[in-house]
Amino acid sequence: MIPKNYANPTTAQQACQDDLIKSQRQGSSVTLDLPGNPKLVAEGILTLNDTFPPEMKGNWSIDKVTVRGDNKVEYRCMAVATEVV
């Protein structure tokens, strides 16, 4: 994540360039808050269909899944995934 304020334009431009290189190396990523599903596991494949924006459609490799919920809160999963290219 790039901070919003920089000491000068040169520092801001370098931070943006560094972030772009990192993004290109790692690929696109997405974080989704989803209904609970025990089939969501790290290293699994998540396929996003036509209900998602066109740039998100396709296969994503799940990097991390966080589960939450109890008898008062609905069972939910937060999945972080990287685009499969």
N, C-alpha and C positions, 0 to 999 in steps of 0.2 A: 504494500500500500504506500502511495506517495503522499507525504504531508502536503497541506495546502499552501504553506508559507515557506519561502526560501530567502536566504540572505541577499541573493542577486540573481539576475536572469541566467547567468552561466551555470550556477549551481542547479537551478530549476531545470534547465535544458539537459544537463548531465543526468539528473535523477530520472527524467522522462526517458532518456535514451537507455539507461541501465534497466529500467522497468520493461521497456519494449524488448530488449534482448532477452531478458529473463522470461518474459511471456512467450516469445517465439521458441525458446529452448524447451519450455515446459508444456507448451500447448495451452489451449483454452481450458478453463475450469469453471465449474458451476457448483453452487451450494443450493440444495433443495430441502425444503421442509415438507415431509411426506407423511401420509397415514402409516401407522406401524405395520411393518411387514418383516417377518423373520427371514425372508429370502434375500433381504438387502444385506450384503456382506462385503467387506473389503476385498478387492481384487475381482469382484463380480462385475458383470456387464449390466448397465442400465440403458435401456433403449427408450429414447424420448420420441413420441409420435407427433402427428399433425396438430395436436392440441397445444403444442409449444411453438414459440416463434421459429421461423425457418432456420435461423442461425443456430438454434439449439437442437434441432431434430437430428436423430442419429444415435450412434452408440457412444457411451461414455464408460470409462473404467472407474469403478468406485475406489476411492482412496481411503475414505474414512466414513464410518457410520456411528452416529451417536443416538442412543435410544433414551427416551424419557416417558414418564407416565406412571401413574399409580391408581389407586381406587378412586381418586378425586379428579385426576387429570387424564385426558385421553392419551392412549398409546400412540406416540409419534416417533418418527425417525428423521434425523438430519443427515443427509448424505452429501459428501464432497466428492466430486468426480472430475476426471480429466478426459477431454475429448480423445476418442480413438481415431487416429489418422492413418 
